[in-house]
Amino acid sequence: MSAFWRLLGTILRRVPQLKCSIGLLLHSFLLLPTAFAQFPPSPSDDSKIRTVKSPSNSNITVTFKSPPAGTCVTIFETQKQYTGYVTIPPFTLSPIQQNYTINTFFWFIEARQTPEISPLTIFLNGGPGSSSMVGLFQEVGPCEVVELSQDQLGTQARIWGWDRSSNLLFIDQPTQVGFSYDEVTNGSWDLFSNTASYPPTTTSDGRPSYTFLNGSFSSGDQMSTANTSDIAAQATWHMLQAFLGAFPQYNSGNRTTDFNAARTAPIGVNLFAESYGGHYGPAFASFWESQNQLRKAGSIPANSTVEIHLASLGIIQGCVDDLIQGEYYPKFARNNTYGIDVLSLADSISVAGEFNAANGCQQLLEACRAAASSLDPDNYGDSQAVSDKCTEAQTICQGNVINGPYQSSGRSVYDITQSNLDPFPKSTYLEYLNMLSVQRAIGVPINFTESSKAVINAFQSTGDEAKGTQIPALASLLDSGVRIALIYGDRDYSCNWLGGEAVSFSIAGLVPHYEPFYGAGYAPMVTNSNYIGGVVRQFGNLSFTRIYDAGHLVGAYQPESLFELFSRIIQGVDLSKGLPVNMSLFATEGDANATATNSVPAKADPTCYLRAIEDTCNNEQKRGLSENRGVIINGVWYEKSSDWTPPPKSLSNLAGQPGTVPTGTTISQPTSPRGGKDGGGGGDGGAGSSTSALTQATGVYVASTIPTTSTRKSGLGIPICSAGVDGAIVVSFVTVLLIGAETIW
């Protein structure tokens, strides 16, 4: 049987026209006990894909294409996009034992205006093992997925996408994450358990075939991916050498001017990393800087490599260091600003004791780090003694302090106000990225999965989370002139803002001339003329921001606030108002503590997504799925078809599909320079700002005053009321996200 599936996969990749016919034939013949066969088209059959060699290593190649218009709709039709892979052959990372091929997927989108002088921002999701398509489609990318009809998905432009201020590069890393892969391997994916098995097989337990899917994936071998943040950093450096070699026009680190004409220093590249990005960000940035120094010293050839000049490192909702953040989990569970007591007083005291106990979390972390410093200083993950100590520390900390005590609460670790089946942000994009037309449009040979268990297991096997070199690395980067920005939503438990605040103080404590950071006060983070989106403490190039009413994926909850903050970070200005300042002397003024309290929103009912059963479906919905009851509409399980709400008809004019552009949202040509009056007319479309489509879709907000009253935003990042907001613009980030029906696995 396994030979049959391998042969079938080969035939379908080479003769894609047969997919539909063979799939329907197999479904009709084998009925429910089998699984649908879904094999993405081979990119080698796509004549629009180009291949170039990396100038730093001729064995490394970049294969890429421009996705058809409509695949990811942008504000301006002129914005170029590239999707593709950087292929790194085995043993490139020597002396690391990399005996597997690395095919790293990327999605690049030009800035809305003047991309030729705009900075480059690299965005990484965390996990470890999470795809950066989360960031692109659920948070800060230029487009979002919307439902057009009962069997049709598309994308529409996102007004607060970060392409408003920067060129964007989203990277799926390490290999086997998202669309990245080591080797295309045919297998089966069980949607109930969210696990893969190889080779493809069938299920005979009577479940609907649409819950057990055959197709092409990565190998699933945890030995064929990075197992530490430092190894991932090296692979990504090689990937960026190839990408920037193929697209030198987007390496903003080579430029000496940008939208601020007075600036003469190199603009630099910006790296923003989320969640486990608290580990990735420091490791990646430090390795890039070490490579820059080797170039300057002549240890690696400067004529065939490029400097990755880092200007800003943003860490969003970062889990940075359990030794610092660990003690704040029981504190946040009792003393959050929502008045929610997740733990009893006795339990919180008990958990705090577990952190400090003999052979508890703190002591085990210290033992791990001592061993790592002695036996594996480069964090190659090749010392079993270090891995054993660090894995033990990681397990004890997670089980006794971080997640274990929280589990019985039934609340989401990503949003303390919601249940653990929180449907927000919506998982629409999972279905979209598994549509045949989309996979053909972006040139990928495997199906999309949001998280890689192979990568999770690989990192857990070395105890990477426990090793703790991040704070010294961040301090060193800060001391060298890199802007370090820590950004935290105040609803998240998993990497909560109290621990993030402690991280900011720890960084400042390692850089002598940053002592004034302790005395800087919390200033309001002014989002627009009507709303204060949070508070920020800033001294020089170090900042910590608490974003109000935001969970783990901050950009999904508060897109406008995060965009404005992001833009100010990469511009190197006052993060409170967006004003130019002398960064060497500037410090925010305000309260010593961020004490504002929040209202608790109502809990949302679960939405059962077929491709996220374990995370979104309650027991009754799972029973309905397993017993083939109810109805699947656009990838969501409903008890009856009348429960589904059709999208507004007007949406069909606002969204596109691969090869089909919308008629109602994009603007054919940018006609205004970057950063007009007040950063482009205010940016929020609120009182006193222009209501032209161009003004509302471009520019950043610069505050001349602080709003005397603040219009609170709801938990979905939607203004409850904002005077003068044009309805069409609100629609662009309020639209309902559902799931389309055209799928291939």
N, C-alpha and C positions, 0 to 999 in steps of 0.2 A: 504493500500500500504506500509506503514512504517513497519508493521509487516512482510510483505513479504521480504523486504530488510534485516531486521534483521535476519530472518530465512536463507535467501540465504547467508548472510555473514558468519553465523555460519557453514553452510554446506561446503562452499568453504574453510574456514580455516581448517576444519577437514578432508576434502577430496580434497586436492589440485589438484589431477588428473582431477577433473571435471571442473576446471577453464576455460580451453580453450574451451571445448565443450559447456558449458553453455553460455560463453561469446559470442561465435559465433552464437549460437541459438538465444539469445536475440537480437543481432545486426540484424540478418536476419529477425526476426519477427517484431521488432519495428522500424527498419530503422532509418533514420536521426533524427526524433524528440526525440529520447531517448538518454541516455548516456551509454557508455560502463561500465560494472560492473568490477571493479578491486579491489581485496582484497588480500593483501599479505599473504603468507603462515604463519601459526601460528608457532612461534619458538618452542612451546611444541612438535611439530611433528619432530623436528630436533634432531636426536640422538647424534649429534656432539656437542651440546650445553651442557656446564657444569654449575653447580650452586654451589657456596660456600657462606658461611655466613661471614659477616664482623666481625672481631675480636673485634671491638669497640662496636658493637651492633648486637646481634644475630638475631634481627628482620630485619636487612638490609642484602640483598642478592646481590651477583654479579653473573650474568649469562653471559657467554661468549663463544666464539668459535674462532678457527683460520680460517679465510676465505680461500677458495681454492686458490691455486697459480694462479696468473693472474688477480685476482680481483682488486688489486692495485699493479702493477708491480714495483718491487724495483731493484736497481742496482745489489744486491747480492741475490741469491736465498735463502741464509741462514738467511736472516732477518725475524725474527718472527713478526707476526701481530696478534692482538686480537681485535675483535669487540664485543660489548655487552652492557649490561645495569646494572646499580646499582639501585636497587629498594628500595626506602625509604618509609615505611608505613606512614599512616596519623598520625599526632600529634607528630612526631619525633622532629620537630623544636620548640616545646613548649618552651616559652610561646607564640610564634607566632601561630596564628590560621591557622594551616596547616591541613585542614580536607580533604585532597586529597592525593592520592598516587603520588610519584615522581619516574618516570622511566627515568633515565638519560643515554643517549646513549654516548658511547665513541668508539674511534678508536685509537688503539695504534700500533706504528711501531718502531721496534728496529733500533738503529743506524747501519750504514753500516759496521762499524768495531768496534770491542771490545765493544759490548753493555754492557757487564758485568761491565765495568769501565767507561762508558760514562754517562754524566749528563742526567737528565730528564728535558724536556721542555714541559710545558703545554701551549697550544695555545687556545685562546678564541677569537671568533669574537664578534662584539658588537651588534648594533641595536638601542635600545634593541630589541631582538627578532630574530637576525640573526644567522643562523647556522654556526658552525665552520667547516662544510664541504666546505664552501667558502674558508677558509684558506687552507684546505687540498688539494682541487682539483684545485683551481684557483691561489694559491699563493705559499705556502712554503712546501707542502706535498711532499712525495717521488714519486708521480705519477701524471700524467695528462691524461685526457680522450681524445681519438683520434677516428676519423672515420676510419673504415677499408674498408667499402664498402657502398653501398646505404642503406643497411638494417642491418648494423653491427657496433657496438661500441666496443672499448676496451680501455686499458690503457697502457701507456708506462712510463718508468722511467724518472724522472725529474733530470737532472744533478745537479741543484742547490737546490734541496730539502734539508731542514734542517736536515734530517736524516744523512746527510753527516758529521754532528758534534755532533748529540745528539739523544737520544731516544725521541720519540715524542708522546704526548697524546693530541688528539683533543676531546673536550667535547662540546656536544650540550646542552646548558643551557640558561636560566632556563627551567623547564619542559614545554613542548609543542613547543619547538624550534627544528626545523629539524626533526630528528628521535626520539627525546625524547617525552614522552607523559604522561598524567595522566591516561587516560582510553581510550582504543581502542573504537572508535565510528564511526559508518558508517554514511557517509554523502555525499554531492555533492560539487564539486569544480568547480566554474565558472572561466575559464581561462581568460575571457574578463575582469571581474571585480576583479579577484584574491581574491575572497571571498568564504567562505564555508557556507553551509546551512545544517541543520539537521532536520529530517532524510533524506536519499537519496530521490531524486525526479527526474523528467524529465523536459526537456525543450520542449516547443511546438512552439517556435518562428521561426522555420525553420533553425536555425543555425546548422552547422555540429556537429554531436555528439561528435567529438573529441575535441570540445572546452568546453564541459560541462561533467564533469567526476564524476562518482560515485566510492566510495572506502572507505577504512578505514583510519581514521585520529585520532588526539587528539580530545578532547571534544570541543575545541574552547571556553571554559568557562574561562573568564578572572579572575574569582574568584578561579580558580584551578591552579594557578601558582604564582610565586613570583611577588610582585609589587614594590619592591625596590632593589637596589644593595646590601644592607646589608642582606636582607633575602636570596637573591641568593647566597651570600657568605657563609652563614651557610649551605645551602643545598649542595653546592659544597665541603665544608669541609667534610661533612659526606660522600659524594661520594668518595672523595680521600682517606678517612680513609679505606673505603671498598676496593677500587682499590689497594692501596698500601699494604693492609693486604693480598689481594689475590696474589699480585705480589711484594713481598718485595724485590726481587732482582733488581727492577728498582727504588727503593727509594734512589737516589743518595745522599740525605741529611744524610744518615746513613753511608756513606763512607768517608774515610779520605785520599784517594789518587785518582788520575785520570791520564790522559795522561801526565800531568806535574808531574814527579816523585818527584820533590822537594816540592810539596804542601802537607801540613799536616793538614790544617783545613778542616772541612767538605765541600764537593763539593757543596751541596745544590741543591735545585730544582729551575728551572727558570720558570717564568710566563711571557708570552708575550700576550698582549691583544690589540685589534685593535678598533679604532673608539670610540664607546661607552665603549670600554675597558678602556678609560680614566676615567670612573667611576668604572667599574668592578675591574680593576687592584688594585687601592688603597684600595677599600673596601675589596676585597678578601684577599689581602696580610695582611692588618691590622687585619682582623679576625683570620687568621691563626696564626699570631704572638701572638694575645691575647690568643688563645688556647694553644700555646706553653708555655706561662707563667703560665696558669692554670695547665698544666701538671707538671711543675716544682714545683709549690706550693702545689701539691697534691689535688687540687680541682676537677680534673678529673683524672681517673686512668691512670697512665703512662704505666702500663703493658699491657693494651688492646687498647691503642691508639698509633699513631705514630706522631712524630714531623715532621711537614712540614717545613724544614729549607730552607727559601727562600734566594737564592744567588743573583738573578737578577730579576728585574721587568722592562720589556720593554713595552713601550706604543707606538704603531704604529699609526700614524695619529689620535691621541687621541683628542676627545672633552672632556676636563677635567673640565673646569670651565668657564661658560659663563660670570661671573663677570670679569674675566681677559681677556678672549678671545673675548668677545662680541664687543669691540671697534675696533677690527682688521678686522671685516668683511667688513665694508665700505672702510677701508684702502687697503685691499687686492684687492677689486673690482676695485680700481683705480691704485694702485701702485704695482702690481705683476711684476715679472721679465720677463713676456712674452709680456709686452707692450699692454695688452688687457684692454680696458676701458669698464668694464661691466656696470658701473654706470657713469652718467655724474657728473661733479664736483659739480653741484648744488644738485643732488640727494645724492651724497656721504656725503655732508655736512648735508643734511637733515636727513639721516639715523644716522649719528653720533649724531645729536641732539636728536633723538628719544632714543638713549641709555642713554643719560644724563638728559633727560627731567624730570620734576616733574611727579611722578607716571609712569615714564618710566621704561625701562628694568632694569637699575641699581638699582633704588630705590625698585622696586618690588622684585628683587633678595635678597636685604638686608632684606626686611620685611619677606620674606619667611624663611630666615635663622635664623632670630631672633625667629620666632615662632617655628621652628623646634628644635632649641637649648633648648627652654623652655618646649615644649609640647611633642616632639617626639625625644629625644636625641639619641635613638638607631636606628632610621629610620626604625621602624616596619610598618610605613604607616597606623597606626590605629587611627590617630587624624584627624578628618574631617576638623577641623579649619586649621591645617597645610597643608593638601592636597589642600584645597581651595586656600590658599595664594600662594602655590608653583606652582599649576597648572596655576593660573593666570599669575604668573611671566614667566613661561615657554611659555605660549601661546603668551604673548606680545613680549617677546624676539625673538621668532621664527618668528612671523608675521611681526614685525616692524623693526627688525634689522638683523636677520640672513638669513632666507630663503625668506621671503616675498618680499623684494626689488629685489632679484636676479631672481625671477621666470620669469619676463618679458623678460629676456635676451635670453631665449631659449637655454642657455648653460647648460652643465652638471655641477651639483654641485660637482661631483667627479673628473672632469677633465675640467678645465676652457677653454682649447683649443678646446673642442669638443661640439657637440650639445647634448641636453638632451636625445637623443636616441642613445647615444654612444654604439657601439656594443662590446667594449672592457672592461674587458676581456670576452672572449666568454663563453656562458652559456651552453656549452656542457654537463657539469656534471649533470645538472638538469634532463636531459633525462636518463643518465646512471644510476643514483640512483633510478630511477623509473622503471628500467628493472626488470622483475620477477627473472631472473637468479642472478642479483646482490643482490636483497633483500633477496633471499634465501641464498645466499653466506654469507651475513653479519648477518643474523638472526634477521630481523626486522619485526614487525607486522603491521606497518603503512606505508603509502606512504610518500614520502619526499616533504617537502615544504621549500623553502629557508628562508622565514621569517614568523613569527607568529604574526598575528594581535591581538590575545588574549594577548600576552605578551606586545606588543606595547601599547595596551589600558590599561593594568594593570599598567604599569609604568607611563603612562600619567595621570592616575587617581590620583596618589599620588604626581605628580610633582617631581619625583625623580631627574630629570636632573638639577633642580634648586637649590638643597639643599646645595651643595658646601662644603663638608668636605674633598674633595680630596687633596687639596694642603697641609693642615696640616698633613694628613695621609702620603703623599709622603715624606714630610720633616722628619717626625718621622722615617719612614723606612730608609731613607738616613742616618739619625743620628745614627741608630742602625747598620749600616754597609752594608745594602742592596745596590747593584748597581742599580741606577735609570737611565734608558736610554730612551730618548724621540726621536722619529724618525718620520720625516715628509717629504713626497714628496711635490715638489713645484708647482704642478699643481692643487692640491685639494683645493676647496673653502670651503667645508662643515666643515672641521676641519683644517684650513689652517696653514701653517708653521709660519706665523708671530705671530699668537696667541699662537702657540706651543712654540715659542721662549720666549714669555712673561711668559708662564707657568714655563719654566726652571728658569728664573730669580726670580720668586715668590717663588719657592721651595728653591733656594739658600738663599734667604733673610730670611728664617725662621730657618736656621741652621747657627749659628754664625761662625763656623770655615770653612764655605763654601763661605765666602766673596771673596776669590780669583777667584771664578768662573766668577765673573763680569769682571775681568781683563784678563781671558784666551782668546786667539784669535781663530779665525776659521782656522783650519788646513785642508789641503786637505784629503779627505777620499779616499785612494788609493785602487781601486778595483783590478787592475792587472797591469802588466808592461806597458800597453798602455793607461789606462783609469783612470781618476779621477771621481769617482761616486758622489761626493758631498763634503760638508765641515762639520767639526765637531768641536764643542767647548766642551772641557772636562776638568774638574778639579776633581781629585780623583774619586769617584764613581758616580758623576753626569755628564751626557752628554746630548747634544742636537745636532742632525744631520739633516741637510737639504740634501735630496736626489734629485739630478737633474733629470728632465724629468720624474717624477713619479706622478701619480694620487693617488686616495684614497687607492686603493689596491696596495700598494707599491711593494709587492713581485711579482705581475703580470707584472708590468712595468719594474722593474729593479731587476730581480732575483739574478744576480751575486753580485751586490753591496749590496743588503740586506742580502744575505747569509754571505758575508765576514764580514759585520758589526755585524750581529747576533753572529757569531763565536767569534769575538773579545770581544763582550760584555760578553758572558758566560765564556770566559777564563780570564777575568779581566786584559786585556792588553791595550796598547795604541790603540785607535780606529782609528787613522789616518793611521798607518802602520802595526799594529798587533805585535808590539815589546813588550817584557816584560818591565815593568816599576815599580817603587815604587809608588803604587797607592795613598799613603797618601800624596805625594808631587807633583805628576805629574800634569802639566797643559799644554794644547796645546798652541802653539804660532802661530800667524798669524794676519790677519786683524780683526778689531773690529766688522765688519759687513759682512754679507754674501751677496755680491752685484752682483755676477755673473748673467748675463742675458741669456735668453734662446731664441731659435728659435721656432716659432709657426708651428707645423705640419699641414698638410692638414686635413680637417674634413673628417671623415669616413662616408660612407653611412650606413644607418641603416640595420641591419640584424634582421629579424622578427622571434623571437623564440616563438614557440607555448606556452611554459611554462613561458614566461615573456612578454606577449603581451603588457601590459601597459607601460613597461619600454623600449621596443625595437622596437615596430612596429609603423610606421607612419599611417596617416589616410587612405591612399590608401591601404596599406597592411591590415589594420583592415577591410576595406570594402571587400577586396578579401577573407579574412577569413570568415567573416560573411555571404557572398554570396556564399561560397563554390567554389570560383574561384581559379585558380592557382593550385599549387601542394605542398604537404607537403613531403619533403624529409629529413629524419632523424631529424624530429622535427623542421625544418626551413621552413617557407613559401617562395615559389618562384613563380613568375608570370608564368614561364614556366620551364619545366624540364631541358631544355638546359642551364638554368642559373646556375645549380648546377655543381660544379667542383669536379670530383672524386679525391680521395686522391692518392698519388703515390703508385704504386704497392709494392714498397719496404717496405712500412709501415707495411704490414701484417707480416713481419718477426721481427718487432721491438716492437710489441704490444701484449698483452695477453688479455684473457677473463677469467671469473671465471672457473677454472679447466683446462685452457690451457695457458701454459707459452710461451713467445716469444722465438725465436731462435737467435735473433740478438743483444740484448742489455744487458741482465743480465750477471753477472760474477759468476761462480759457487762457488768460494771460495776467500775470501779476503786473499791476500798473503803478504801484507805490513803493518807494524805497523802504528798506527795513527800518523800523523804529521811528515812525513819524511823531507827531505831537503827542506828548505824554506816552511815549513808547508805542505809538500806533493807535491813537484814539481811545486809549483806556482799556481795550482788550476784553471788557466784560459785557459790552453792549448795554450798559446800565445808563442811569440818568446822566445826561450831559455828553454822552459819547455818540459818535456817528452810527447810524443804523445801516450803512451800506454793507453789502455782503463782504467786500474786501476788508473794510475796517474790522468787522466782527471776526474775520477769519485770520487776521494777521496782527502782529504787534504784541507788546507786553505792557503791563500796567505799571505806571510809576505814580506813587501816591504823594500828593502834596500835603495832605492832612490825614489824620486818622479818623475813621468814621466814629461819630459819637454813639451811634446805635448799630448793632450788627445783626443782619438777617441771618439767622441760623440756617445751615443747610441740613437737609435730611440725610439719613444714612446712606442714600444712594448717590450722593454728590450732586443732587438736583436742587437748584435754588427754589425755596418755597415761594418766595416772592422777590422780584427784583425789578424796580420801576424802569419801564422803557425797554425791557428785553424783548427782542423781536421773536415771535413765536416760531418762525422757521429755524432760528438758531437753537432754541431750546430743544426742538425736535431732534437736532443732530446729535444730542447726547442723552436724550430721554427715551429714545425708541425702544420698544420691547424686543428683546433678543430671544429668538426661538431657534429651532434646529430644522434644517432642510432635509429632504428625503433622498436626494441623489447621493448614494454612498457606494464605496467599493469594498468596505470591510466592516 
